Amino acid sequence: MLQDLNRVLSTYWQQFLYVLPKLALALLLLIVAIFVSNRLSTLIGGRLRRRSHDPLLADFLTRISKWVFVLIGLLLAMQIVGLSGVVSGLLAGAGLSAFIVGFAFKDIAENFLAGVILAFNRPFHINDTVQIKDQIGHVEALNLRTTLMRTFDGKHVFLPNSLVLKEPLINFTRDGNLRQDFLASVDYGDNGNPGQVQQLLLEFLRTHPDVQHETAHPPYIILEKTNGTTADLRVYFWTSSDEYRRGTLQIKSDLMQKVKVMLQEKGYPAPNLAQ
């Protein structure tokens, strides 16, 4: 009994000593592959950033190149040890195992492929303000599996790339211009008319430094409803969306406050302003 055990252990030890140089060489190759992948991906990323105007695509391709080099090194290491044939044989001979592995990595593969499509299709750039479902914020990064957004209240949201690809995406800053509006309910009195109030509002909008006045984006006002001496006027105006928070929230708030003050200075009762 003991002799059989010693014989088995001796056989395993000899086999281990036979495989040990291959293991050491495979481990060394894997370490070199990781080192080379870091250096080459950094070099490739630097060149891509210098030549590309889109850092989002450059960063994504840099990450892909890094993992490709690591995968090549891992495959070579497995080839040296002799595991590649064993692994391929197991996957080829065990359909159930292949199904389980494929199912387990389905979401990862789906998100990775969605990230590749997003990187080349580019529905957004870094620092663009987008809305995906009920999430709205700045795009900070496109990773291999997730898209990173930072909301206006400072939260970081990691969205799966497949979700970003499938769901409707609203980009507020891509065009550079954004139309906004608010409702002004003005009492123009017995001797006035809505046209006079509209003219006052248009003249004021044309003097505001943050409201665009180009031919393609002029401000305009629509009379929505009139009741007695009160008119509901919908004020439309365009602003720059490069900085979304200032271009939408702060400028609109400032404009509404100044419109109220202006109308009161012109002799109109304090108007009711609403979104």
C-alpha positions in Angstrom: 0.0 0.0 0.0 2.7 2.4 1.0 4.8 1.4 -1.9 2.0 2.1 -4.3 1.4 5.5 -2.7 5.1 6.4 -2.9 5.2 5.3 -6.5 2.2 7.5 -7.4 3.6 10.5 -5.5 7.0 9.9 -7.2 5.3 9.9 -10.6 3.4 13.1 -9.9 6.6 14.8 -8.6 8.5 13.8 -11.7 5.7 15.1 -13.9 5.7 18.4 -11.9 9.5 18.7 -12.3 8.9 18.1 -16.1 6.3 20.8 -16.3 7.9 23.3 -13.9 10.2 24.9 -16.6 7.2 25.4 -18.8 5.2 26.9 -16.0 8.0 29.3 -15.2 8.4 30.3 -18.9 4.6 30.7 -19.2 4.5 32.9 -16.0 7.4 35.0 -17.3 5.7 35.4 -20.7 2.5 36.5 -19.0 4.3 39.1 -16.9 6.1 40.4 -20.0 2.8 40.5 -21.9 1.2 42.6 -19.1 4.2 45.0 -19.1 4.3 45.3 -22.9 0.5 45.8 -23.0 0.7 48.7 -20.5 3.5 50.3 -22.4 2.0 49.8 -25.9 -1.5 50.9 -24.9 -0.1 54.0 -23.3 1.9 54.7 -26.5 -1.2 54.0 -28.7 -3.4 56.1 -26.5 -1.1 59.1 -26.6 -0.9 59.0 -30.4 -4.7 58.6 -30.8 -5.4 61.5 -28.4 -3.0 63.8 -30.4 -4.5 62.8 -33.8 -8.2 62.5 -32.8 -10.5 65.3 -31.7 -12.6 62.8 -29.8 -11.0 61.6 -26.5 -13.9 59.2 -25.9 -12.9 57.0 -28.9 -9.2 57.3 -28.1 -9.7 56.2 -24.5 -11.9 53.3 -25.6 -9.5 52.0 -28.2 -6.6 52.3 -25.7 -8.5 50.0 -23.2 -9.3 47.5 -26.0 -5.6 47.4 -27.2 -4.4 46.8 -23.6 -6.7 43.8 -23.1 -6.0 42.4 -26.6 -2.2 42.3 -25.8 -2.9 40.7 -22.4 -5.1 38.1 -24.1 -2.5 37.3 -26.7 0.1 36.8 -23.9 -2.3 34.5 -22.0 -3.0 32.4 -25.0 0.7 32.0 -25.7 1.3 31.1 -22.0 -1.4 28.4 -22.2 0.1 27.1 -25.4 3.5 26.7 -23.7 2.0 24.9 -20.8 -0.1 22.7 -23.1 -3.5 23.8 -21.8 -4.9 25.3 -25.0 -5.6 21.9 -26.5 -7.2 20.6 -23.2 -9.4 23.7 -22.9 -10.5 23.6 -26.5 -11.2 19.8 -26.3 -13.3 20.3 -23.2 -15.3 23.1 -24.8 -15.7 21.1 -28.0 -16.7 17.9 -26.2 -19.0 19.3 -23.6 -21.9 21.2 -25.1 -23.4 21.8 -21.8 -20.3 23.4 -20.4 -20.0 25.6 -23.5 -23.6 26.7 -23.0 -23.1 27.6 -19.4 -19.9 29.6 -20.1 -21.6 31.4 -23.0 -24.7 32.2 -20.9 -22.5 33.4 -18.0 -20.6 35.8 -20.2 -23.6 36.9 -22.4 -24.1 40.2 -20.6 -20.3 41.0 -20.6 -20.1 40.3 -24.3 -23.2 42.2 -25.1 -22.0 45.3 -23.1 -18.6 45.1 -24.7 -20.0 45.0 -28.3 -22.4 47.8 -27.4 -19.4 49.8 -26.1 -17.6 49.3 -29.5 -20.7 50.5 -31.4 -21.0 53.6 -29.1 -17.3 54.4 -29.5 -17.5 54.4 -33.3 -21.0 55.7 -33.6 -20.3 58.5 -31.1 -23.8 59.7 -30.0 -22.0 61.7 -27.3 -18.6 63.0 -26.4 -16.8 63.5 -23.1 -18.6 66.2 -21.0 -21.7 66.2 -23.2 -24.9 66.5 -21.2 -27.3 63.6 -22.0 -30.4 62.0 -20.7 -30.9 58.2 -20.7 -34.2 57.0 -19.2 -34.5 59.0 -16.0 -30.8 59.7 -15.7 -29.4 63.1 -16.8 -25.8 64.3 -16.4 -22.4 64.8 -18.0 -20.6 61.9 -19.7 -17.3 61.3 -18.1 -16.1 58.0 -19.6 -17.0 55.1 -21.9 -15.5 51.9 -20.4 -15.4 48.4 -21.9 -18.6 47.5 -20.0 -20.2 50.7 -18.7 -20.8 54.3 -19.5 -20.0 56.6 -16.6 -22.2 59.7 -16.0 -22.0 62.4 -13.3 -25.4 63.9 -12.4 -25.8 67.5 -11.5 -26.0 66.6 -7.8 -22.6 64.9 -7.9 -23.6 61.3 -8.2 -21.7 58.9 -10.4 -24.0 56.6 -12.4 -22.6 53.5 -14.2 -24.9 52.5 -17.0 -24.4 49.2 -18.9 -23.4 50.0 -22.5 -26.2 47.7 -23.8 -28.7 49.9 -22.0 -27.2 53.1 -23.4 -27.3 51.6 -26.9 -30.9 50.3 -26.7 -32.6 53.2 -24.8 -33.5 56.6 -26.4 -30.7 59.0 -25.7 -31.2 62.8 -25.6 -28.0 64.8 -26.2 -28.6 68.4 -25.0 -25.2 69.8 -25.9 -24.2 68.2 -29.2 -25.8 70.9 -31.4 -24.5 73.7 -29.3 -27.9 75.5 -29.2 -30.9 74.8 -27.0 -34.4 76.4 -27.2 -36.2 77.1 -24.0 -39.5 78.7 -23.0 -41.6 80.0 -20.2 -45.1 81.3 -19.7 -45.8 85.0 -18.8 -49.3 85.9 -17.7 -49.6 89.7 -18.0 -52.5 92.0 -17.2 -52.3 94.7 -19.9 -55.2 96.7 -18.7 -58.2 98.3 -20.4 -56.0 100.6 -22.6 -53.5 98.1 -23.7 -53.3 95.0 -25.9 -51.3 91.8 -26.1 -49.3 93.1 -29.1 -47.7 95.8 -27.0 -46.6 93.4 -24.4 -45.2 91.1 -27.0 -43.2 93.9 -28.5 -41.8 94.9 -25.1 -40.8 91.3 -24.4 -39.1 90.9 -27.8 -37.1 94.1 -27.4 -36.0 93.0 -24.0 -34.9 89.5 -25.3 -32.9 91.1 -28.1 -30.9 93.1 -25.6 -30.1 90.2 -23.3 -26.5 89.2 -23.9 -27.1 85.4 -23.4 -30.1 85.1 -25.7 -29.2 84.3 -29.3 -30.3 86.7 -32.0 -29.1 85.0 -35.2 -31.5 84.5 -38.1 -31.5 80.8 -37.5 -32.4 81.1 -33.8 -34.5 84.3 -33.3 -36.6 84.7 -30.1 -40.3 84.8 -30.6 -43.5 84.9 -28.6 -46.8 83.1 -29.0 -50.1 84.2 -27.6 -51.6 81.1 -26.0 -54.7 82.5 -24.3 -56.4 85.8 -23.5 -59.0 86.3 -20.9 -60.4 89.8 -20.4 -57.4 92.0 -20.0 -55.0 89.1 -19.2 -52.8 87.5 -21.8 -50.8 84.2 -21.5 -47.7 84.7 -23.6 -45.3 81.8 -24.3 -41.8 83.2 -24.6 -39.3 81.2 -26.7 -35.6 81.9 -26.9 -32.3 80.1 -27.8 -29.2 79.9 -25.7 -25.8 78.2 -25.9 -25.8 74.6 -24.5 -22.0 74.2 -24.2 -22.4 74.6 -20.5 -25.8 73.0 -19.9 -26.4 74.0 -16.3 -25.7 77.7 -17.0 -27.3 77.6 -20.4 -30.6 76.2 -19.2 -31.1 76.7 -15.5 -29.3 79.9 -14.6 -29.9 81.9 -17.7 -33.6 81.0 -17.7 -34.0 81.9 -14.1 -32.2 85.2 -14.6 -34.3 86.0 -17.7 -37.6 85.4 -15.9 -36.6 87.6 -13.0 -35.5 90.4 -15.3 -38.7 90.1 -17.4 -40.8 90.5 -14.3 -38.9 93.6 -13.2 -39.0 95.1 -16.7 -42.8 94.8 -17.0 -43.3 96.3 -13.6 -41.1 99.2 -14.5 -43.3 99.7 -17.6 -46.4 100.0 -15.5 -47.8 96.5 -15.7 -48.9 94.7 -12.6 -46.6 92.0 -11.4 -46.9 89.2 -14.0 -47.2 85.5 -13.2 -44.3 83.5 -14.7 -44.2 79.7 -15.0 -42.3 77.0 -16.7 
